[in-house]
Amino acid sequence: MSRWLLLLLLSVPPGLAAASALTEPRPFNAEYRLEIRGWPDATIDHRLSRENGHWQSRMQAAIAVASGNERSRFYLSPKGAQAVTYSSGYSLLGIGGKYRLNKEDLAALPDRQTALFELSRQAPVADCTKGHAPCELRYVDHKGEPEHLNYRVRGEETLSLPAGVFQAVTVETWESDSPKNRLVFHFYPDLPGLMLAVEYHRGGEARSRLTLTALDH
């Protein structure tokens, strides 16, 4: 599975507004349906919780032949979300691995769970529309290797989903060397960290989709 599909199974940019203008996070429990061409549909559980002054984002998923989970802890500061620890594990056809990153590993760049939370929180106020795009999202992968995505904010739209009707902020991301491979995120501004839907396009063709099916907050 590519890193794009792993990001879907589980997954301070320039031009962003001051932290004081951002929506404060709230705990939530969400459930998503993941549809990937050629694979059975999967259910993904996503929880954002607050513990001892830190926030924790946890995602896990499983299907007959594969499973994956990610967990990150971070705190909020005037500079944005600051990652503290990260852990993940996956198994595909009985072959897998486990990974951990500590505060020192995350000193320069956040893990991808923390980066995704921060992107969703910043997107509603980011100065990264078509005229100012692309902006850049920098983070480290599950092994601590630096990664980056270009992105732009496409604007707001209304989504009718199994979990209800929501006003979404849409963010389109892509890699510099693969501009036709794109992840399109639909975030909910009232709940930072929550994804309403995500689509993955490869070579201009839709390959997978994540959809919010249940929400408790």
Secondary structure, DSSP 8 states (H G I E B T S, - for coil): --HHHHHHH----TT---GGGS-----EEEEEEEEETTS--EEEEEEEEEETTEEEEEEEEE-SSEEEEEEEEEEEETTEEEEEEEEEEEEETTEEEEEEE-TTTTSSS-BHHHHHHHHHHHGGG-S-STTT--EEEEEE-TTS-EEEEEEEEEEEEEEEETTEEEEEEEEEEEETTEEEEEEEEEE-TTSTT-EEEEEEEETTEEEEEEEEEEEE-
